[in-house]
Amino acid sequence: MSDTPIIAQKAPYPVEVTAGKTYFWCTCGRSDSQPFCDGSHKETGFAPMKYEAEADKTLFFCGCKATGNAPLCDGAHNKL
């Protein structure tokens, strides 16, 4: 399998997060539960990234998997 993630979408995923809740962002792009992990990375070199929300708010999780600010969008999708 490739060590390059699959682009799930070329736009961020807006998500209402809850303070204190832990989220596992998909790093491989294979999950059917984007932007979060569903275990599809099994037998790849990928693992989900743990993110713990500090406040109740809307965050924009990266969909292209090319962000330099993982797991959040930094606009990298605009260069793909």
Secondary structure as GFF3:
##gff-version 3
##sequence-region A 1 80
A	DSSP	beta_strand	13	17	.	.	.	ID=ss1
A	DSSP	beta_strand	22	25	.	.	.	ID=ss2
A	DSSP	beta_strand	49	52	.	.	.	ID=ss3
A	DSSP	beta_strand	57	61	.	.	.	ID=ss4
A	DSSP	three_ten_helix	76	79	.	.	.	ID=ss5
###
